[in-house]
Amino acid sequence: MSEFLLGAAVFILVAVALGLLRILRGPGPADRMMAVQLLGTGGIAVLLLVGVAIAEPATVDVALTLALLAVFATCAFVTAPDASRNAPPEDRQ
């Protein structure tokens, strides 16, 4: 059973690696933020799968901490001031 869980964790890590490409080449900030959310969700899933596979309960606490950090990152992104809103009308795109 632990081999299956570790295989699923590797599969999720591959999906997260593809998300890293989106962060680097994302066309806009919203796409990049969605990729960062993928990193957070994938990291949580990998930690939980590995924690169950190796029977280490401390990884659940680390996964919960990562989940809280992902929520705070999203809130910071949403409430951050947008520079284009403060620009003069002729400079807006």
C-alpha positions in Angstrom: 0.0 0.0 0.0 2.8 2.4 0.8 4.3 1.9 -2.7 1.0 3.1 -4.2 0.9 6.1 -2.0 4.5 7.0 -2.8 3.7 6.6 -6.5 0.7 8.9 -6.2 3.0 11.4 -4.5 5.4 11.3 -7.4 2.6 11.8 -9.8 1.5 14.9 -7.9 5.1 16.2 -7.8 5.2 15.9 -11.6 2.0 18.0 -11.8 3.5 20.6 -9.5 6.6 20.7 -11.6 4.5 21.6 -14.6 2.9 24.3 -12.4 6.4 25.7 -11.9 6.7 26.2 -15.6 3.5 28.2 -15.5 4.9 30.4 -12.8 8.0 31.2 -14.8 6.2 31.7 -18.2 2.7 32.8 -17.1 1.1 35.4 -19.2 -0.3 37.3 -16.3 -0.3 37.7 -12.6 -3.6 35.7 -12.2 -2.1 32.7 -14.0 0.9 32.9 -11.8 -1.2 33.0 -8.7 -3.2 30.0 -9.8 0.1 28.1 -10.3 1.2 29.1 -6.8 -2.1 27.7 -5.5 -1.3 24.5 -7.4 2.0 24.4 -5.6 0.4 24.8 -2.2 -2.3 22.2 -2.9 0.2 19.8 -4.4 2.6 20.3 -1.5 -0.2 19.5 1.0 -1.2 16.4 -0.9 2.3 15.1 -1.2 3.0 15.7 2.5 -0.2 13.9 3.5 0.5 10.9 1.1 4.1 10.6 2.3 3.1 11.0 5.9 0.6 8.1 5.6 3.1 6.0 3.6 5.9 6.2 6.2 3.6 6.5 9.2 4.8 9.8 10.4 2.0 11.9 12.0 4.1 15.1 12.1 3.8 15.6 8.4 0.0 16.3 8.9 1.0 19.3 11.0 3.4 20.5 8.4 0.6 20.1 5.7 -1.8 22.1 7.8 0.7 24.9 8.2 1.3 24.9 4.4 -2.4 25.2 3.9 -2.6 28.2 6.1 0.3 29.9 4.3 -1.4 29.3 1.0 -4.5 31.0 2.2 -2.5 34.0 3.4 -0.7 34.2 0.1 -4.0 34.3 -1.8 -5.4 37.0 0.5 -2.3 39.1 0.0 -2.5 38.7 -3.8 -6.1 39.7 -3.9 -5.8 42.7 -1.6 -2.5 44.0 -3.1 -2.9 47.4 -4.8 -2.9 47.2 -8.6 -0.5 49.8 -10.2 -2.7 50.1 -13.3 -5.7 51.4 -11.2 -3.6 54.4 -10.1 -2.2 55.2 -13.5 -3.5 58.0 -15.6 -6.2 56.9 -18.2 -3.9 57.3 -21.2 -1.4 54.9 -19.7 -3.9 52.1 -18.9 -3.9 49.1 -21.1 
